[in-house]
């Protein structure tokens, strides 16, 4: 009888150790835990522009920002999801130069930035842009409409300051990992003419 109890106890202990080991291996392989948000990030502008189907230089038209739900309906992506809310803020941008993609120069587009206040939910704004500020945007077309765009990789908004590419993001971790480089607008444009 004692041997049988020892056998059951050892079996339970071995199963517990095996389950714990499997969990830790899975957590290491998957690289995330429950609830962790994983984002694609770029540590330089070349990676951001290579992975984005649209790259434009544009100016923020006004400081009236429109908030909306960035989460799209799974049946009709032109509509917002009615069950899950992901606050986002649209900036109105006048495209001054198209470097990559099918966008008309001098057209007006909306660039979505995660964060803002929407229907009682509030999340920190991922990037703050200023009226009349000129930025480089590495974008993808949004299913929410033909003039709507979003960033596929962080950071996706840049600015040339003193011939240096600077990432525009409110996320200090992404900003710290980004490698600024010396680059003029002419050199940037040359990257797309090769």
N, C-alpha and C positions, 0 to 999 in steps of 0.2 A: 504494500500500500504506500509506504514511504517512497519507494522508487518511482511509483506511478506519479505521485505528486511532484517529485523532483523533475521527472520527465516533462510534465505539463509546464512547470515553472520555467524550465530551460527553453522549451519551445516558445512560450510567450515572450521571454526575454530576447531570444534570437529573432523572433518576428518584429519586435519593437526596434531592435538595433538595425535590422535590415530596412524597415520602413523609414527610420530616421536617416540612414545612409542614402537611400533612394531619393528622399526629399532634398537633402543637401546637394547631391549630384545634379538633380534636376534644376535646383535654384542656381547653381553655378553655370550650368550649360545654357539655361534660358537667359541668364543675366539680369533677371528682374524678379521682383516680388509682387505679391498681390497689391494692386492699386498704384503701382509705379507707372508713371507716364514716361514713355521712351520717345525721344524726338531725334530726327535726323539732324546732324549738325555738320557744319563745314568750318574748318579752321583757316581757310583762305578764300579769297574771292574767286579764284580759278575753279575750285570745286563747286562753289555755289552757282556760277554761271554755266558750267558744264552740265550740271544736273537739271537745270531749269530750261523749259522749252521757250520761255519768253524772258528777254532782258531788255529793259528800257531805261532811259533817263527821263525823269519827269519832275514837275514842280507841283507842290501842294497848292491847290487853287484857293481854298479857304480853310478857316479853322472850325467850320461846322462839321463835326464828325457824326456819322450816323451809326447807331448801335443796332445790332441784329443778332439772331441766333446763327452761329456758324455751322451748327449741326444740321445736316440736310436730311430730308425725308427719304427713306430707303426705296420707296416706290416711285416718287417724283422728286428728283434732286433739285428741281427748280424751286421747291417749297421747303420751308423750315420744318424740322422735326418737331412734332407737337408734344412728345413725351420727354425728350432730353434737351436741356438748354446749355449751350456753350457760348457765353457772351463774346461778341466780337465787335470791332469798330472799323467802319469803312472810312478811308480817306479818299477824297476826290483829288485825282491827279491829272494834270495835263501833260501828255507825252510830248517831250521836246525832241527826243531822238530814239529811234528803234535800233537796237543792236542785234537782236535775235527774235525771231517769231513773227507771227502774223498779226501785227498791231499797226494801225494807221497813225503816222506822225501827226501831231497837233490834235489827236482825238482825246477825249476825256474818258478815263477809266476809274474804277473804284478798286482800291487795294485793301484787302481785309487784314487787320492786325488782331490777333487773339487778345481778349481782355476788354474790360469796360463794364458798364452797368446795363443789364437787360432784364426787364420784367422781374425785378427784385433780386436778381443774382448779380454778384459783383466779383470780378477777378482782376488782378493787376494787368495793366496794359503792357504788352510785350515790347512795344516800341512807341515812342512819342515823337511825332513829326510836327514841324512848324510851318505855318502859312508862308508861302513864297520860298520855302526851302527846296533846294534841288537835290534829288536823291537818285541813286542807281537801284533799280528793283530787279531781282531775279525771281521770276514768277511762273505760275501755271494758271491756265484758264479755270475759272470756277464753274461748277455746274449750276450755280444760282443765277447765271445770266451772262450774256455775251460781253458785257463791259466790266465784268467782275473777275478779279484775280486774287490769288493767295500765294504765300510762300510755301514751297515744298520742303525747304531745308532752312535751318537756323544758322546764322542770320541770313536774311534775304533782302535786307535794306542796307544800303551803304551810302557813304558820302565821301566826296573828294575834298579833303581839307589840307591846304598847303601841299598839293600834289601827293597826298598820302590817302590810301583807302582806309576808311574807318567804318567799322560795323555799327549800325544804329540799332541798338537793342537795350532794353531795360533789365536784361538778365545778365548779372555780373559774371556768372560762370562762363556763359557763351562769349561775352566780351573779352574776358581774360584769356580764353583759349584761341581767340581769333588773332591771326598773324597779320598785322598791318604791313603794307608794302608801299614803296614809293611808286607812284603811277600817275601819269597825266591823263587827261581825257582823251588826247590823241593816241596815247599808248593803249588805253582801254579799247578804243575803237579799232585799233590795229589787230587786236586779238580776234576780232570777228571777221576781218578781211583776209585771213590766211587761207 
